[in-house]
Amino acid sequence: MINIKLPELKKIYWQKVGTKNISKQLLEPSTKLEYNFVSSHRSYTLIENNGIQYCLCSNPDTMPEGFDYVLLTNKKATEERLENNEIKFKKWIKHPKIKEFTTDEIIESWKGNFSFIEEDLQEGINGLREPQIAALYSILSHLKISDEIGTVVMPTGTGKTETMLTTLIANRCEKIIITVPSDALRTQIFNKFYTLGLLKKFGIVNENALNPRVGILQQNFTESDELLEFINECNVVVTTMSILSKNSNELLVLLSENFSHLFIDEAHHSEARSWNRVRLFFKESKILQFTATPFRNDRKRVDGKIIFNFSLKKAQEQGYFKPISFLPIREYDFKKGDKIIAEKAVKKLREDIASGYNHILMARCENKTRAKEIFEIYEEFEDLNPIMVHSSIANKKAILESIVNCEHKIIVAVNMLGEGFDLPQLKIAAFHDIRKSLPITLQFAGRFTRTSHDDELGNATFIANLADSNVENELSELYAQDSDWNSLLSTLSSDEIEEQIDFNEFIDGFQYLESSKIPFQNIRFALSTVVYKNNFDKDDQDIVVDDTYDLKKFKKGIKGYDDLEYKFSDYNETAKTLVLITAGKSEVEWVNYKEVFGLNWQLTVLYYDTESNLLFIHSSDKSSLYKDLANAVLYDKALMINQLNVFKSFYDVKRVSLQNVGLKEFLNRKIRFTMRVGTDIEEALSIAEQQRGQKAFVFGSGYDEGDKITLGCSYKGRIWSYLRNDLRGFIKWCNKLGKKLIDESIDPNQVLKETLIPQIISEIPKIYPTHIDWDDNFYDNSESRVSFVIDNQEFSLTNCSIGLMNANANGEITFEIKTPSNSIQFKKELFTETIEENQIANFRIVKTSVNNGEIIIGTKKFDLTEYLNANPPIVWFADGSRLEGNEYVELKQIILPYPTENLIAWDWSNVDLSKEAQGVVPLRTDSIQYATIQKLIAEDYDIVYDDDYSGEIADVITIKEFDKRIDVQFYHLKFAKDGNINTRIDNFYEVCGQAQKSIHWKHKKGTEFFEHLLKRKTKVRTGEERSRIEKGSSDDLERLLTIAKNKKPMNFEVFIVQPSLSKQNVSENIMTLLGVTENYLKEVGNIDLKVIVSE
C-alpha cells in the first residue's frame, strides 16, 4: 500500500478575472489515502481504497464514464510515477459531494449540529477551553438581549479565533463581515472560517453541518451591482478595516444593509477615525469586537460594552501563560544600547538553547531603516542564522515559511510578525524600539501553547533599555491597562539599574497585588503626612520594639470600614508599609434614588520608620489627623508630633522664602487668625517669636541639596509639599523628615530665623551690583520659545543676554539687553508716590535708548518696556542681597570668606592680562581665553567649547561623558584692570555675577543645554566666523543631545578665572565676595566653585 494526499474538495462561487476577491466553500478537506494500484489505461489510471475506485487522468477531455471519483493530475499517473511521488493532484473533476449549496441551506445545516464539548485533558477529551465556552455563553446572551457593541477580551493564546467560529455556528449568524488589521491576518482568519478550524475534528460541530461560503475581500468594488453579487455568494466575508473604511458612502450602505453581523478582530488596532465612520453605517447590525487588550494602540479604551473579559491572571493560572522575565539595561547612548540589547538577548538565547529549549529571538524595530541598522548588529551571530522581515521585503512568503520551519534563531522584524502569526518558539523579545507594542508583544511571547511544542519551551524574556523614556512610559502604561501584569512580569537584577530594581523589589514586597484594581506602580501623589511617635517605654528592657506596632491592625482605627463599597489593603513587611485603597458611597445631589450613587476613592499609606520609631500616615482625604488610626496600629501609644516641633522640617533647607504664614494672635481672651504674605511675613514671625501669637502654618520654598523644593507645616501636625512622587519616593521623603523631627538639637524657634523676608524700599541700596538676571519664572520657558525684536530685527534668546551697564555703588542701576549686532538700554528707578495721602514706595523701568524693542514668548508679543515693568529683572549685589522690583531681600546668615588654600594657581607667562577674549579671526594668542582653552584641550575632555559673546552660558565650557553621568564645567573669565596683578575688587564683581547667573542651566533640561551649544556652534564677529568647538565635533554634540533626551545625569562645576589675583597676596574683600558666590552656587545648585588665579 502506498500513501498519497488527496486535494481538498471545494466549490468556488464567485471569482472574476482582474480581481483578487473570491468566495468559496470547503466541501471535503484534504486527506491522506492508502491505495492499491489497479490498472493503467491509455488516458487514465485506476487506484482503489476500501472498495472505492479513483480515476486519475491528466486530460479532462478524455475522462471516462462510470466513475464517481475522478482527479486531474499533472501528467499520466503510471504505477512507477505514483510510487516515486512524481504525481501532483490538481483538483477534483468529479466527486459525489460536489454540489452547490445556497447560503440559507448552509445556515439550516448548522441547526442542532453544535455541541458544547468542554476540554478535559486528563480524560483525553478535546473540546472548547474554559475561556472559549465562557465567552460563547456571554456572546450568545448579549446577541439575544442587547443592541450595544459587545467587546470580548481574550488574551493571546486563549482561543479567540475559535470563539468567533463557534459564534457563527452556535448562533447561526445570517451573514458576517469580519475586519482584521493586516493582510496576513486576513488570510489566516479566512482559512479558519473556510475550514472551521478544529471544530469538526473535536466533534463540536457535527460532520452533517456544512462549511460556510467564505469570501475574502482584498480590494474594493467600484460598482454596487458587482459588490451585491459577491455578497450574495457568501455567508462570511473577511477583509481589513482599511479596505472597508475606504468604501464610498453608497457602498458602505449596501454592505451594512446586507450583513447581519460585524466582527472586528484585534479591535485594539482600529483607528478611531476609520472605525467611527464604519460604525455609523453598521448601527443596525450586531457588532462584536474581539481583542487581546481593551486598549487601542492610541491608548484609549476600545469602545463598546465589555461583555467578557478573561483576565491575564486567569490565563496564567490555567496554563495559557508562562511567567515573563524583564531583563533591563540602562544605556544613554542608543547606538551602544542597541548593541548591549543584542548581546544580552543573544546570551539569553544561547543559555535557553543550552538548557534544551527550542527558543527563537525576535528583535523588534519601529521601521525598515531601524531594522537594517539592527540587523547589521545581529549579522555577526552567523551560527544563529539571523533574518530580517518587513512588509516590503523580497521573497517574503519564502522567508516566513523558513521562519515557521525554525530555520532562523534570530528574527529582526518591523513592529511584530503580526497578530495571529503562529510561532510558539518565539520566547525572547529584544525591544530596540518599544512604542505602543509592549502589551501585545508580551502576550505573544509569554503564551503557553498547550501543545506538543511545550516540552521544548521555557519561560519568555524581554529586554529593553530603561534609558529610553519610551520604555518607562510603556511600562507605566502596561500596568495602567491591567494590574495583572504585576504577577506576570518579573524583573531580573542588573547592576546597571539599581534604582529600578530597588523600586521593583519594593513593589514585589506586597503580597496581594494581583487582587488590586489599581496598579501600585502607577500610584503617585502630592507628598503629605501626619507623624506619630511610638511612645512606648524605652526604659523597659523587656520590650521588643517590633511588638509595639502592627500596621495590619489598621481596621480598628477606621470608622465604618466594613461598610465601605470597596476596600483593598496590602502590607510590605520588609518596607514596613501598608497601602489602603477604599471607596465609599456618596449621594448624587440631583436625584434621590438608591441605585444611583457616586464613589469617593481614598488612598491611605502607613509607613513605620524603624530608625526613628515614627509612624507616618498619608491620606488623600485631608479632613482628619488620623489619631484613631495611629492608636490602632501603635497599641494606644501614639503621640502626635505637632505644634512647634513640626517646624523642624525646615531645618537645613537653604534660602527659605515663605509664601504665606498663618498666624494665631492672642488678643486678651480672644484669638484672631490671620494669614500674612509678602512683607507682612516678617511681622508675623516677630509676633510668634514674642509669644503674642503662634504660627498656625507656614508654607514656602527653598533649596535642599541644590534642588528647589516646597514645604508646608501646620501647627496641628500636617507636613506637606507640592512635590508628587510614588510610594517609594514617599518613604524616602519620610525618612528624611524623621531624622529632623527626632533631632533634639534642632530648636524649632530658630529654624526660620534665616528666612528671606522682602522689604519694600524706595531707594536703590548703595552696594555694588554684581549682575542682573531675568525673573525666576522667565527660565520656565525654553530658549527656543523666546526672542527679541529690536528695530524690526528679530534675535533668538540663544544669542541675547541681559547685563548691567556702568555698574557702581552709587545707587544707580542701568542695564541693557544685548544682541549680536546692537542693544537696547534701560534704567531702574525707585521712588515714592502719594496715593490717598499715603506715601507708597514704587519702581519703574525706563527705556533710555532711542530704539524700540519687543519680546516674543511663544505666540505672544509684548512691548519690552511694559514686559520688564510687569516682570522686573532681579539685581544681585556683592553682599548676596537682591532687588526685584522694589522688594529688597538681604541674607541673614553669616557668609564665610572663600578659603585661600582652595585657590588654584596657574602660570600666565606670555599672556596679556588686559586681554580677555581670543576673538574670531585672527585669534588673540596672548589672551586669557586662548591660554585657558589651550590648557583645557590638553586635558581629558570630550568637548571644549568657546561660548563667548552675547547669549553665553560661560566663556569656555568643557564636557566629559562617563558611563553613568555627563560632567560639565563652566569657565567664567575676566581680564585684569590695569593689566597686571593687583587686589582690586572690581576685577571680581562682574565675573562673580556671571558665575552665579549661569547656575540656572543646572535646573534646565539637558536637551536645552546641548541645543544652545548646537545653535551657537559658529562664532561670528565683524564679518569673520569660525567654529566654537575647540575640541570634539558637532556630531559629538548631536550624540550628547540624544543622550540628554533620555535624562542621563549631568553634574556641573563652575570656575572663575581671574589672573589679576595672586594666591600669595589676597584681599579680605575679594575672598568675601568669592565666599558669597560659593555659598550661592552651593545652596541654590549644590555646585562647587573653583577659582583660578595667578601664582
Buried (B, 14 or more C-beta within 10 A) or exposed (E): EEEBEBBBBBBEBBEEEEBEBBBBBBBBBEEEBEBEBBEBEEEBBBBEBEEEBBBBBBEEEEBEEEBEBBBBBEEBBBBEBBEEEEBEBEEBBBBEEEEEBEBEEBBEBBEEBBBEBEBEEEEEEBBBBBBBBBBBEBBBEBBEEEEEBBBBBBBBBBBBBBBBBBBBBBBBBBBBBBBBBBBBBBBBBBBBBBBBBBBBEBBBBBEEBBBBBBBBBBEBBEEBEBBBBBBBBBBBBBBBBBBBBBBEEEBBEBBBEBBEBBBBBBBBBBBEEBBEBBBEBBEEBBBBBBBBBBBBBEEEEBBBEBBBBBBBBBBBEBBBBBEBBBBBBBBBBBEBBBBBBBBBBBEBBBBBBEEEBBBBBBBBBBEBEBBEBBBEBBEEBEEBEBBBBBEEBEEEEEBBEBBEEBEBBBBBBBBBBBBBBEBBBBBBBBBBBBBBBBBBBBBBBBBBBBEEEEEEBBBBBBBBBBBBEBBBBBBBBBBBBBBBBBBBBEBBEBEBBEEBBEBBBBBBBBEEBBEBEBBBBBBEBEBBBBBBBBBBEEEEEEEEEEEBBBBEBBBEBBEEBEEBEEBBBBBBEEBBBBBBBBBBBEEEEEEEEEEEEEEEBBBBBBBBBEEBBBBBBBBBEEEEBBBBBBBBBBBEBBBBBBBBBBBBBBBBBBBBBBEBBBBBBEEEEEEEEBEBEEEBBBEBBEBBBEEEBBBBBBBBBBBBEBEBBBBBBBBEBBBBBEBEBBBBBBBEBBBEBBBBBBEEEBEBEEBBEBBBBBBBBBEBBEBBBBBBBBBBEBBEEBBBBBBBBBEEEEBBBBBBBBBBBEBBBEEBBBBBBBBEEBBBBBBBEBEEEEEEEEEEBBBBBEBEBEEBBBBBBEEEEBBBBEBBBEBBBBBBBBBBBBBBBBBBBBBEEEBEBBEEEEBEBBEBEEBBBBBBBBBBEEBBBBBBBBBBBEBBEEEEBBBBBBBBBBBBBBBBBBBBBEEEEBBBBBBBBBBBEEEEBBBBBEBBBBBBBBBBBBBBBBEBBBBBBBBBBBBBBEBBBEEEEBEBBBBBEBEBBEBBBBBBBBBBEBBBBBBBBBBBBBBEEBBEBBBBBBBBBBBBBBBBBBBBBBBBBBE
